[in-house]
Amino acid sequence: MSSVSLERRASLIVLGNEKGGSGKSTTAMHLIVGLLRDGYRVGAIDLDARQATLSGYIAAREAFAAAKGVALGLPRFAAVLRSEADSRAAAEEEERGRFSRALGELSRECEIVVIDCPGADTYLSRLGHARADTLITPINDSFVDFAMLAKVDPDNHDVVQPSIYSEMVWQARKARFARDRGRIDWIVMRNRLGAIAQRNKRDVGATLELLAKRIGFRTVKGFGERVIFRELFLQGLTLMDVRDASLGISLGMSHVAARAEVRALIGAIRKPPPAKVLRAAGCEPAEQAV
């Protein structure tokens, strides 16, 4: 039976917002490992190379694998540094070139590239946003973090107006459409959810759904507040690794629940099946760089 050739290019998943401490890098790493385990060829780009949270996470993972003599899935990886050029124009040109080269190299070898952006409005962050197929914005489940998306009336929690970040995403969507007629699927991820139902939690959820209809994003439940995320970070591990008996990590009920949260997020992302699945079905993907 002859195979059918399907044109493919790397799908880009971008983690972004303009507030630190929301769990972007932790989410990025769990996505990377989960997608690797699903059979995808995965690349990763750290656009916040000065903070280097994702870079450090991957380095810790490599060190753990070497020290323990175990095989752990690792992405193809690139870190993109900000330019130190004197003029803004020169700096932006240099950063645009660095980003394009890193993305081009990874796209030739990977089916999915996960991009971790800085928690600030930078030129590199805007470049990353404008290339996204899927944009994931983690926010802590409170009106403090909600302000990153929109200004809210303090009395009745009505949405007054979108935030500067929401405007930046709108500009990224226009840039993406102008470039290749592509569309950005924006997912806002309610992160660090508490286990107890509270009025504030319900109010955040209701207001978020109203804003989603207004400016065009989807909401998903993110990760609960669990110590295990911080513990695994130091070893370069994720919850997708804990079932591996060779790592010597016991699997508790909270771990099972947390893994389910990660799987739910991966399932919410619109993406093509891995190339090996297409080949098994008699379809031969034709690779195309982004």
C-alpha positions as CSV (number, residue, x, y, z in Angstrom):
1,M,0.0,0.0,0.0
2,S,1.5,3.3,-1.0
3,S,1.8,6.0,1.6
4,V,0.1,9.4,1.4
5,S,2.4,12.4,1.9
6,L,1.1,15.0,4.4
7,E,2.8,18.4,4.7
8,R,4.0,19.1,8.2
9,R,5.8,21.8,10.0
10,A,6.8,22.2,13.7
11,S,3.9,23.2,15.9
12,L,4.8,26.0,18.3
13,I,3.6,26.0,21.8
14,V,4.5,29.3,23.6
15,L,4.3,29.8,27.4
16,G,3.8,33.5,28.1
17,N,2.6,36.3,30.3
18,E,4.1,39.4,31.9
19,K,4.2,38.3,35.5
20,G,6.8,36.1,37.1
21,G,6.0,33.2,39.5
22,S,3.1,31.9,37.6
23,G,4.6,28.5,36.7
24,K,5.5,29.1,33.1
25,S,8.8,27.1,33.1
26,T,7.3,24.3,35.3
27,T,4.4,24.0,32.8
28,A,6.8,24.1,29.9
29,M,8.9,21.3,31.2
30,H,5.9,19.1,32.0
31,L,4.6,19.7,28.5
32,I,8.0,18.8,27.0
33,V,8.4,15.5,28.9
34,G,4.7,14.6,28.3
35,L,5.0,15.2,24.6
36,L,8.2,13.2,24.4
37,R,6.5,10.3,26.1
38,D,3.7,10.6,23.6
39,G,6.2,10.0,20.8
40,Y,6.7,13.5,19.5
41,R,10.1,14.9,18.6
42,V,10.3,17.9,20.8
43,G,12.4,21.0,20.8
44,A,12.6,23.7,23.5
45,I,13.7,27.4,23.4
46,D,14.4,29.5,26.5
47,L,13.8,33.2,25.6
48,D,14.5,34.2,29.2
49,A,18.1,33.0,29.1
50,R,19.2,35.5,31.7
51,Q,16.8,34.1,34.3
52,A,17.4,30.7,32.8
53,T,14.7,28.8,34.7
54,L,13.9,26.4,31.8
55,S,17.6,26.1,30.9
56,G,18.4,25.2,34.5
57,Y,15.6,22.6,34.6
58,I,16.9,20.9,31.5
59,A,20.5,21.0,32.8
60,A,19.4,19.4,36.1
61,R,17.6,16.7,34.2
62,E,20.7,15.9,32.2
63,A,22.8,15.8,35.4
64,F,20.3,13.5,37.2
65,A,20.3,11.1,34.2
66,A,24.1,11.0,34.2
67,A,24.5,10.6,37.9
68,K,21.8,7.8,38.2
69,G,22.7,6.1,35.0
70,V,19.1,6.3,33.7
71,A,17.6,7.3,30.4
72,L,15.4,10.3,30.5
73,G,13.7,12.0,27.6
74,L,15.3,15.3,26.6
75,P,14.3,17.9,24.0
76,R,16.5,19.5,21.4
77,F,17.3,22.7,23.2
78,A,18.4,26.3,22.5
79,A,18.7,29.4,24.7
80,V,18.4,32.8,23.1
81,L,20.1,35.6,24.8
82,R,19.1,39.3,24.7
83,S,21.3,41.6,22.7
84,E,23.6,44.0,24.4
85,A,23.8,46.3,21.3
86,D,23.6,50.1,22.1
87,S,20.8,51.0,19.8
88,R,17.3,49.6,19.9
89,A,17.2,48.9,16.2
90,A,20.5,47.0,16.3
91,A,19.4,45.1,19.4
92,E,16.1,44.0,17.8
93,E,17.8,43.0,14.6
94,E,20.3,40.9,16.5
95,E,17.6,39.3,18.6
96,R,15.4,38.6,15.6
97,G,18.3,36.8,13.9
98,R,19.2,34.8,17.0
99,F,15.6,33.7,17.5
100,S,15.1,32.8,13.8
101,R,18.2,30.7,13.7
102,A,17.3,28.8,16.9
103,L,13.7,28.2,15.7
104,G,14.8,27.2,12.2
105,E,17.3,24.7,13.5
106,L,14.9,23.0,15.9
107,S,12.0,23.1,13.4
108,R,14.0,21.0,10.9
109,E,14.3,18.1,13.5
110,C,11.2,18.5,15.7
111,E,7.5,18.1,15.4
112,I,6.7,20.4,18.3
113,V,8.8,23.3,19.7
114,V,7.9,24.6,23.2
115,I,9.0,28.2,23.8
116,D,9.3,29.7,27.3
117,C,9.0,33.5,27.3
118,P,10.2,36.1,29.9
119,G,7.8,37.3,32.5
120,A,8.1,40.8,31.1
121,D,7.4,42.7,27.9
122,T,10.5,42.2,25.8
123,Y,11.2,42.1,22.1
124,L,12.1,38.4,22.3
125,S,8.8,37.8,24.1
126,R,6.9,39.5,21.4
127,L,8.7,37.6,18.7
128,G,7.8,34.3,20.4
129,H,4.2,35.3,20.8
130,A,3.8,36.2,17.2
131,R,5.0,32.8,16.0
132,A,2.7,30.7,18.3
133,D,0.3,28.1,17.2
134,T,-0.8,27.7,20.8
135,L,-0.2,30.3,23.5
136,I,-0.6,29.1,27.0
137,T,-0.8,31.8,29.7
138,P,-0.6,30.4,33.3
139,I,-2.1,32.6,36.0
140,N,-2.3,32.1,39.7
141,D,-6.0,31.7,40.7
142,S,-6.6,35.2,42.1
143,F,-7.6,38.7,41.1
144,V,-4.1,39.8,41.7
145,D,-2.9,37.8,38.7
146,F,-6.1,38.4,36.8
147,A,-5.0,42.1,36.4
148,M,-2.5,40.8,33.9
149,L,-5.4,40.0,31.6
150,A,-7.9,42.8,32.3
151,K,-8.8,45.6,34.7
152,V,-11.7,44.6,36.9
153,D,-14.2,46.6,38.8
154,P,-13.4,46.1,42.5
155,D,-17.1,46.1,43.6
156,N,-18.8,43.8,41.2
157,H,-15.8,42.2,39.4
158,D,-17.1,43.3,35.9
159,V,-14.4,43.5,33.3
160,V,-13.6,47.2,32.6
161,Q,-11.0,46.8,29.9
162,P,-8.4,44.4,28.6
163,S,-4.8,44.8,30.0
164,I,-1.6,45.8,28.2
165,Y,-0.7,42.1,27.9
166,S,-4.0,41.2,26.3
167,E,-3.4,44.0,23.8
168,M,0.1,42.6,23.1
169,V,-1.5,39.2,22.4
170,W,-3.9,40.9,20.0
171,Q,-1.0,42.5,18.2
172,A,0.7,39.1,18.1
173,R,-2.4,37.6,16.6
174,K,-2.4,40.2,13.9
175,A,1.3,39.7,13.1
176,R,0.8,35.9,12.9
177,F,-2.2,36.3,10.5
178,A,-0.3,38.8,8.3
179,R,2.7,36.4,8.2
180,D,1.1,33.2,7.1
181,R,-2.7,33.5,7.7
182,G,-2.2,31.4,10.8
183,R,-4.2,31.8,14.0
184,I,-3.1,31.6,17.6
185,D,-5.1,29.4,19.9
186,W,-4.9,31.2,23.2
187,I,-5.3,29.1,26.4
188,V,-5.4,30.7,29.8
189,M,-4.5,28.2,32.4
190,R,-5.8,28.6,36.0
191,N,-2.7,27.5,37.9
192,R,-2.1,26.7,41.6
193,L,-5.8,26.0,42.2
194,G,-6.7,25.3,45.9
195,A,-8.5,22.2,46.8
196,I,-11.2,24.0,48.8
197,A,-14.0,25.8,47.0
198,Q,-14.0,29.5,47.9
199,R,-16.0,32.5,46.9
200,N,-12.9,34.2,45.4
201,K,-12.2,31.1,43.4
202,R,-15.7,31.0,42.0
203,D,-15.6,34.8,41.3
204,V,-12.3,34.4,39.4
205,G,-13.7,31.6,37.3
206,A,-16.9,33.4,36.4
207,T,-15.0,36.7,35.5
208,L,-12.5,34.7,33.5
209,E,-15.2,33.1,31.4
210,L,-16.7,36.5,30.6
211,L,-13.4,37.8,29.5
212,A,-12.7,34.7,27.5
213,K,-15.7,35.5,25.3
214,R,-14.7,39.1,25.0
215,I,-11.1,38.8,23.9
216,G,-11.0,35.2,22.6
217,F,-9.2,32.6,24.7
218,R,-10.0,29.2,26.1
219,T,-9.6,28.4,29.8
220,V,-8.3,25.1,31.2
221,K,-7.7,23.9,34.8
222,G,-4.0,24.0,35.5
223,F,-1.9,22.5,38.3
224,G,-2.9,22.4,41.9
225,E,-0.6,23.8,44.6
226,R,1.6,20.9,45.5
227,V,5.1,20.6,47.0
228,I,6.0,17.8,44.6
229,F,6.5,20.3,41.8
230,R,9.2,22.2,43.7
231,E,10.9,18.9,44.8
232,L,11.0,17.5,41.3
233,F,12.4,20.7,39.9
234,L,15.6,20.4,41.8
235,Q,16.2,17.0,40.2
236,G,15.1,18.0,36.7
237,L,12.2,15.6,36.9
238,T,8.5,15.9,36.2
239,L,5.4,14.1,37.3
240,M,5.5,12.3,34.0
241,D,8.6,10.5,35.2
242,V,7.5,9.3,38.6
243,R,6.0,6.0,37.3
244,D,9.5,4.9,36.2
245,A,10.6,2.4,38.9
246,S,14.3,3.0,38.2
247,L,14.0,6.5,39.6
248,G,13.0,5.3,43.1
249,I,10.1,7.8,43.6
250,S,7.0,6.5,45.3
251,L,3.7,7.3,43.6
252,G,1.1,8.7,46.0
253,M,-2.5,9.7,45.3
254,S,-1.6,13.3,45.1
255,H,0.9,12.4,42.4
256,V,-1.7,10.5,40.4
257,A,-4.0,13.5,40.6
258,A,-1.3,15.9,39.5
259,R,-0.3,13.6,36.6
260,A,-4.0,13.7,35.5
261,E,-3.8,17.5,35.5
262,V,-0.8,17.5,33.2
263,R,-2.4,14.9,30.9
264,A,-5.5,17.1,30.7
265,L,-3.5,20.1,29.7
266,I,-1.7,18.2,27.0
267,G,-5.0,16.8,25.7
268,A,-6.4,20.4,25.5
269,I,-3.7,21.5,23.0
270,R,-4.7,21.2,19.4
271,K,-1.8,19.4,17.7
272,P,-1.2,16.8,14.9
273,P,-0.5,13.2,15.8
274,P,3.2,12.2,16.1
275,A,4.8,11.3,12.7
276,K,5.3,7.7,13.8
277,V,1.6,7.3,14.3
278,L,1.0,8.7,10.8
279,R,3.5,6.3,9.3
280,A,1.9,3.4,11.1
281,A,-1.4,4.4,9.4
282,G,0.3,4.5,6.0
283,C,0.8,8.3,5.8
284,E,4.3,9.7,5.2
285,P,4.7,13.2,6.6
286,A,6.7,15.6,4.5
287,E,8.7,17.7,6.9
288,Q,8.7,21.5,6.4
289,A,10.6,24.0,8.5
290,V,8.7,26.9,10.1
